[in-house]
């Protein structure tokens, strides 16, 4: 049995949770009920539960602190947060501590049951306790899921592919659907949260919540429906009878309303639904998909937090090509000479141009991706190395897709390009100054010998004239003066800390003539060697 602890400071909530579910049917047992964080932690230590269902705010330790401490006691403990406390900070931090799911009050049985089933699957997978029958069922389900998602990966999401050649019979046979003659539609639910890495964990949990909401609101109205995830977009294919057309549209709006409830806990996240066109033939499914994707792209123009539908897809590839061609010239010249500000000005200039153009959101997003590719191409053309070039582009595409506006999109492009240029410029400067560092190390290790400019320049691979100029530029001192400074500093140490004669010190610091050493020391320090020793030894 899977051991469960309920933690909530309200007794009626605990009893509601206890009575809402047939726990035995899930192979679960409630082994304890706690009303504060201290009690909950004590139960974790004594009972070692597998799942804790907890409010985010409680007396004693609040939910977050209790979760953190409980995880330290039992690392594989799963958590479901059930709370009416609508604050992003709490939900976000809870997810960082490993919370597997969350539900908002008032609790709906179907949502709660779906969450518990997910926890049960995690537990069984973790403990490898699936019996042969369950393993077979799971394999079959996985096989069916792979077949069904093939409609997305092979037809809808794949560029250059179409659905025009498909019939209902072929889709049902090839992809294991149960489509019937009627209406077909694709909807896309988009999560925007900004380009920062800190939001990676919340997207996965929100996607699971979105799928649950779509299932609850639309499944019963459809002959069949399927969902697929593409980073921050959840796509949903619907097949329903003409008599349900208005009801489906109403329920899509209900999905949006529920997403707005989720936003109360995830304030930094924005939601948009793009509704594709309603078509009568499965062969037109790709057109509905394109319309849904295009509608989601329009949030960059119209704003997030809305249902976008009935859009007309229009593209102006010629104008996009002109903008890219103009940018290519100026950016290429700026990248060649590694002028970071000039490159960023190119990006700013493009953004200003876009503001005067009648481009769609999808076109603007595509344009920005091309700019990123263009930047990387100019680096390669100039033999400028950038670490993880392909990963750079892939990361950009993923995080750029989470930007909710044109401003945020261009901000992210500028951040990525600017930061990479700073690294490139710094690495180039280090490469340029490396010969000087080598020369200085050689001088510091060999100053006691009669070394010359010609000798040191030969070691670093430069001719003496160029080396002398570069050395002065990087150190602010010429070679002779730098060498003299190193020698005099060592001479001062020996005068202060040893009993060596001035003549012996003269030899140890690389001088063959005592008179020249004394003259040079006096000029550098303002005192003769013996006077310096009397004063500082």
KEMAR-447499 format. One record per residue (C-alpha): residue number from 0; x, y, z. Coordinates in pm, whole numbers, plus 50000, padded with zeros to 5 digits. Example, Ala and Ser with C-alpha at 12.3 -4.5 7.8 and 13.67 -1.06 7.14 Angstrom:
BEGIN
    nr    east   north      up
     0   51230   49550   50780
     1   51367   49894   50714
***
This chain:
BEGIN
    nr    east   north      up
     0   50000   50000   50000
     1   50108   50355   49929
     2   50122   50542   50261
     3   49963   50889   50257
     4   49974   51175   50507
     5   49728   51467   50491
     6   49848   51798   50637
     7   49608   52093   50671
     8   49526   52319   50963
     9   49153   52298   50886
    10   48992   51978   51015
    11   48700   52000   50769
    12   48942   52016   50475
    13   49125   51708   50604
    14   48798   51519   50631
    15   48690   51635   50287
    16   49012   51505   50136
    17   48976   51180   50329
    18   48617   51121   50218
    19   48647   51238   49860
    20   48839   50937   49731
    21   48814   50558   49754
    22   49174   50527   49870
    23   49182   50148   49877
    24   49097   50133   49505
    25   49418   50326   49439
    26   49616   50093   49665
    27   49660   50389   49903
    28   49617   50420   50276
    29   49593   50737   50486
    30   49831   50668   50772
    31   49816   51008   50941
    32   49651   51351   50951
    33   49849   51653   51072
    34   49722   52002   51149
    35   50054   52186   51158
    36   50402   52161   51015
    37   50558   52024   51334
    38   50307   51738   51352
    39   50356   51665   50983
    40   50734   51638   51019
    41   50698   51415   51323
    42   50472   51182   51120
    43   50718   51175   50832
    44   50992   51061   51070
    45   50779   50794   51235
    46   50564   50669   50947
    47   50792   50726   50641
    48   50501   50795   50402
    49   50522   50781   50024
    50   50293   51076   49955
    51   50202   51391   50145
    52   49902   51607   50060
    53   49955   51945   50221
    54   49837   52302   50239
    55   50102   52559   50148
    56   50042   52758   50467
    57   50021   52605   50813
    58   50112   52687   51173
    59   50446   52566   51306
    60   50648   52525   50991
    61   50473   52669   50689
    62   50423   52441   50392
    63   50746   52533   50213
    64   50969   52489   50517
    65   50791   52166   50607
    66   50838   52032   50250
    67   51208   52118   50259
    68   51260   51947   50594
    69   51044   51646   50504
    70   51246   51593   50185
    71   51562   51582   50393
    72   51406   51305   50604
    73   51274   51101   50307
    74   51413   51200   49970
    75   51165   51007   49754
    76   50859   51156   49928
    77   50607   51292   49675
    78   50395   51601   49747
    79   50066   51740   49624
    80   49992   52099   49728
    81   49627   52180   49787
    82   49584   52545   49867
    83   49371   52851   49831
    84   49669   53074   49887
    85   49710   53228   49543
    86   50064   53353   49533
    87   50319   53265   49267
    88   50617   53277   49502
    89   50486   52990   49711
    90   50393   52764   49420
    91   50719   52841   49239
    92   50934   52770   49543
    93   50739   52456   49625
    94   50811   52320   49279
    95   51181   52392   49333
    96   51166   52169   49641
    97   51029   51885   49429
    98   50652   51917   49460
    99   50500   51686   49200
   100   50159   51849   49156
   101   49931   52117   49293
   102   49555   52175   49311
   103   49361   52487   49402
   104   49068   52499   49642
   105   48784   52421   49603
   106   48905   52072   49518
   107   48740   51895   49224
   108   48721   51519   49258
   109   48821   51446   48897
   110   49131   51668   48921
   111   49227   51520   49255
   112   49182   51166   49126
   113   49394   51239   48818
   114   49669   51377   49040
   115   49659   51077   49272
   116   49678   50837   48978
   117   49984   51022   48857
   118   50142   50986   49201
   119   50056   50615   49203
   120   50226   50566   48865
   121   50536   50748   48993
   122   50544   50531   49304
   123   50504   50204   49113
   124   50769   50304   48863
   125   51004   50406   49143
   126   50953   50085   49339
   127   50924   49862   49027
   128   50618   49699   49176
   129   50415   49667   48858
   130   50292   49310   48819
   131   50304   49134   48483
   132   49951   49236   48388
   133   50012   49599   48481
   134   50342   49599   48291
   135   50170   49459   47983
   136   49892   49720   48011
   137   50149   49996   48051
   138   50349   49878   47749
   139   50035   49858   47538
   140   49928   50204   47654
   141   50273   50343   47574
   142   50261   50181   47230
   143   49917   50328   47162
   144   50031   50671   47286
   145   50332   50659   47052
   146   50105   50571   46759
   147   49862   50852   46842
   148   50131   51118   46888
   149   50263   51014   46547
   150   49984   51222   46394
   151   50153   51526   46545
   152   50518   51436   46493
   153   50479   51292   46143
   154   50210   51518   46001
   155   50122   51831   46197
   156   50450   51944   46354
   157   50677   51826   46074
   158   50760   52092   45817
   159   50676   52011   45459
   160   50422   51745   45554
   161   50052   51761   45479
   162   49734   51581   45585
   163   49557   51622   45250
   164   49620   51260   45156
   165   49468   51127   45480
   166   49123   50977   45525
   167   48946   50901   45852
   168   48999   50530   45793
   169   49374   50576   45738
   170   49415   50794   46050
   171   49224   50546   46262
   172   49424   50251   46130
   173   49770   50410   46121
   174   49752   50624   46434
   175   49499   50431   46645
   176   49233   50703   46655
   177   48856   50665   46670
   178   48767   50957   46440
   179   48420   50975   46291
   180   48274   51194   46014
   181   48202   51538   46155
   182   48415   51842   46240
   183   48786   51865   46313
   184   48975   52138   46495
   185   49317   52201   46648
   186   49359   52424   46952
   187   49688   52541   47099
   188   49734   52646   47463
   189   50044   52861   47507
   190   50239   52924   47828
   191   50461   53233   47841
   192   50692   53286   48136
   193   50993   53479   48009
   194   51332   53355   47902
   195   51482   53297   48247
   196   51588   52939   48334
   197   51413   52950   48671
   198   51077   52876   48505
   199   51179   52544   48349
   200   51028   52333   48630
   201   50692   52508   48640
   202   50621   52458   48269
   203   50606   52079   48304
   204   50359   52092   48594
   205   50147   52356   48420
   206   50135   52147   48103
   207   50001   51852   48304
   208   49739   52085   48452
   209   49644   52215   48107
   210   49600   51862   47975
   211   49381   51779   48271
   212   49165   52086   48212
   213   49130   52010   47839
   214   49030   51653   47918
   215   48773   51763   48174
   216   48612   52029   47956
   217   48621   51871   47609
   218   48662   51492   47618
   219   48290   51406   47657
   220   48193   51628   47362
   221   48429   51457   47118
   222   48432   51134   46924
   223   48805   51142   46995
   224   49067   51395   47102
   225   49442   51387   47150
   226   49703   51620   47298
   227   50071   51671   47236
   228   50333   51892   47400
   229   50582   52107   47213
   230   50778   52281   47492
   231   50549   52564   47605
   232   50258   52479   47371
   233   49995   52211   47431
   234   49826   52113   47105
   235   49485   51948   47108
   236   49314   51778   46813
   237   48935   51760   46844
   238   48686   51556   46642
   239   48321   51619   46724
   240   47974   51623   46571
   241   47835   51939   46403
   242   47565   51958   46672
   243   47839   52020   46933
   244   48013   52303   46749
   245   47876   52584   46967
   246   47919   52382   47286
   247   48281   52305   47201
   248   48351   52673   47145
   249   48187   52750   47480
   250   48399   52485   47653
   251   48719   52619   47495
   252   48630   52948   47662
   253   48576   52754   47986
   254   48927   52612   47948
   255   49058   52967   47922
   256   48864   53071   48234
   257   49024   52787   48430
   258   49366   52892   48307
   259   49303   53236   48451
   260   49241   53067   48787
   261   49582   52897   48757
   262   49739   53236   48695
   263   49647   53341   49047
   264   49914   53100   49170
   265   50157   53153   48881
   266   50154   53528   48840
   267   50465   53537   48620
   268   50305   53306   48365
   269   50072   53415   48086
   270   49826   53193   47901
   271   49690   53224   47549
   272   49462   52990   47355
   273   49485   52984   46978
   274   49178   52821   46823
   275   49234   52680   46475
   276   48974   52684   46202
   277   48692   52430   46215
   278   48717   52197   45914
   279   48492   51920   45785
   280   48758   51688   45644
   281   49045   51522   45832
   282   49260   51605   45529
   283   49231   51973   45624
   284   49362   51914   45976
   285   49699   52068   45889
   286   49525   52392   45792
   287   49350   52404   46128
   288   49684   52335   46296
   289   49850   52620   46106
   290   49569   52855   46202
   291   49601   52758   46571
   292   49977   52809   46561
   293   49936   53138   46378
   294   49678   53252   46637
   295   49921   53174   46919
   296   50187   53377   46738
   297   49951   53674   46725
   298   49976   53712   47102
   299   50301   53900   47032
   300   50087   54160   46855
   301   49756   54146   47041
   302   49882   54053   47388
   303   49851   53742   47604
   304   49570   53642   47839
   305   49307   53588   47572
   306   49144   53341   47338
   307   49252   53423   46982
   308   49037   53273   46707
   309   48901   53335   46358
   310   49239   53457   46232
   311   49329   53478   45866
   312   49677   53346   45798
   313   49879   53586   45584
   314   50251   53592   45515
   315   50480   53835   45337
   316   50804   53637   45289
   317   50938   53891   45041
   318   50928   54173   45297
   319   51089   53950   45562
   320   51369   53865   45315
   321   51429   54237   45248
   322   51457   54311   45622
   323   51701   54024   45668
   324   51910   54131   45369
   325   51941   54486   45504
   326   52037   54359   45848
   327   52286   54111   45704
   328   52511   54386   45569
   329   52530   54597   45883
   330   52552   54305   46123
   331   52822   54134   45919
   332   53046   54441   45933
   333   52989   54486   46308
   334   53059   54119   46391
   335   53376   54122   46180
   336   53536   54392   46397
   337   53373   54258   46719
   338   53184   54578   46799
   339   52926   54462   47052
   340   52739   54795   47067
   341   52719   54809   46688
   342   52574   54455   46671
   343   52315   54537   46939
   344   52229   54860   46754
   345   52154   54647   46447
   346   51905   54446   46652
   347   51749   54763   46796
   348   51722   54910   46447
   349   51544   54598   46321
   350   51293   54618   46605
   351   51215   54981   46513
   352   51165   54878   46149
   353   50927   54599   46252
   354   50709   54847   46439
   355   50628   55014   46106
   356   50564   54687   45921
   357   50240   54490   45901
   358   50395   54158   46001
   359   50220   53879   46191
   360   50343   53747   46524
   361   50452   53423   46358
   362   50658   53616   46103
   363   50823   53827   46373
   364   50917   53518   46573
   365   51055   53351   46261
   366   51246   53669   46175
   367   51410   53681   46519
   368   51517   53317   46488
   369   51674   53398   46151
   370   51862   53689   46310
   371   52008   53450   46567
   372   52114   53214   46288
   373   52261   53506   46094
   374   52470   53614   46394
   375   52612   53261   46432
   376   52683   53243   46059
   377   52882   53569   46068
   378   53086   53433   46357
   379   53169   53120   46157
   380   53251   53321   45845
   381   53502   53522   46045
   382   53654   53209   46203
   383   53531   53323   46544
   384   53470   53029   46772
   385   53167   53020   46999
   386   53121   52745   47253
   387   52818   52522   47201
   388   52708   52694   46879
   389   52423   52452   46803
   390   52314   52442   47166
   391   52321   52823   47164
   392   52065   52830   46882
   393   51850   52553   47030
   394   51840   52722   47370
   395   51752   53052   47205
   396   51459   52899   47014
   397   51316   52729   47325
   398   51340   53030   47554
   399   51243   53284   47288
   400   50921   53087   47236
   401   50831   53164   47599
   402   50845   53541   47549
   403   50505   53704   47561
   404   50572   54022   47360
   405   50789   54170   47088
   406   50975   54373   47350
   407   51063   54063   47554
   408   51156   53872   47239
   409   51405   54136   47127
   410   51530   54182   47483
   411   51618   53812   47493
   412   51787   53827   47152
   413   51997   54122   47271
   414   52085   53945   47598
   415   52198   53626   47423
   416   52397   53805   47152
   417   52542   54061   47394
   418   52656   53803   47649
   419   52813   53581   47382
   420   52999   53879   47233
   421   53135   53973   47575
   422   53277   53621   47611
   423   53423   53629   47258
   424   53582   53971   47309
   425   53726   53867   47645
   426   53868   53547   47500
   427   54022   53741   47211
   428   54178   53992   47448
   429   54320   53707   47653
   430   54458   53547   47337
   431   54617   53878   47233
   432   54773   53936   47574
   433   54889   53577   47628
   434   55234   53639   47464
   435   55284   53933   47701
   436   55192   53718   48000
   437   55441   53455   47885
   438   55708   53722   47840
   439   55646   53867   48186
   440   55664   53522   48345
   441   55992   53456   48165
   442   56138   53789   48280
   443   56031   53726   48641
   444   56193   53381   48639
   445   56514   53483   48456
   446   56583   53843   48556
   447   56908   53735   48727
   448   57046   53641   48386
   449   57159   53885   48118
   450   56835   53860   47914
   451   56764   54085   47616
   452   56463   54215   47420
   453   56563   53997   47124
   454   56579   53684   47341
   455   56235   53736   47501
   456   56063   53837   47174
   457   56200   53520   47014
   458   56053   53306   47292
   459   55700   53441   47232
   460   55736   53427   46853
   461   55739   53799   46762
   462   56000   54017   46599
   463   56166   54259   46848
   464   56007   54575   46705
   465   55649   54444   46714
   466   55704   54283   47054
   467   55841   54606   47198
   468   55534   54799   47076
   469   55288   54533   47201
   470   55467   54509   47537
   471   55444   54885   47592
   472   55074   54885   47489
   473   54975   54604   47728
   474   55193   54690   48030
   475   55230   55068   48002
   476   55608   55022   48034
   477   55886   54945   47789
   478   56086   54625   47810
   479   56403   54778   47958
   480   56219   54967   48231
   481   56005   54663   48321
   482   56314   54443   48352
   483   56488   54709   48561
   484   56183   54739   48788
   485   56175   54362   48851
   486   56548   54361   48930
   487   56531   54662   49164
   488   56235   54517   49357
   489   56434   54197   49417
   490   56740   54401   49516
   491   56534   54586   49778
   492   56413   54254   49923
   493   56769   54122   49951
   494   56895   54444   50108
   495   56620   54428   50372
   496   56618   54056   50443
   497   56972   53921   50381
   498   57333   53986   50484
   499   57465   53961   50130
   500   57704   54230   50017
   501   57588   54490   49769
   502   57820   54333   49510
   503   57666   53990   49563
   504   57317   54135   49537
   505   57422   54314   49218
   506   57510   53977   49062
   507   57197   53801   49188
   508   56966   54054   49022
   509   57136   54033   48684
   510   57389   54316   48682
   511   57750   54251   48584
   512   57875   54599   48675
   513   57842   54729   49036
   514   57871   55091   48925
   515   57578   55058   48683
   516   57373   54874   48948
   517   57435   55144   49209
   518   57351   55417   48961
   519   57032   55245   48852
   520   56924   55166   49210
   521   56980   55524   49322
   522   56779   55656   49027
   523   56491   55413   49095
   524   56473   55433   49476
   525   56628   55774   49554
   526   56884   55615   49789
   527   57212   55431   49740
   528   57197   55057   49822
   529   57385   55092   50156
   530   57169   55389   50257
   531   56853   55188   50177
   532   56980   54896   50388
   533   57056   55116   50689
   534   56714   55279   50666
   535   56496   54966   50612
   536   56683   54663   50744
***
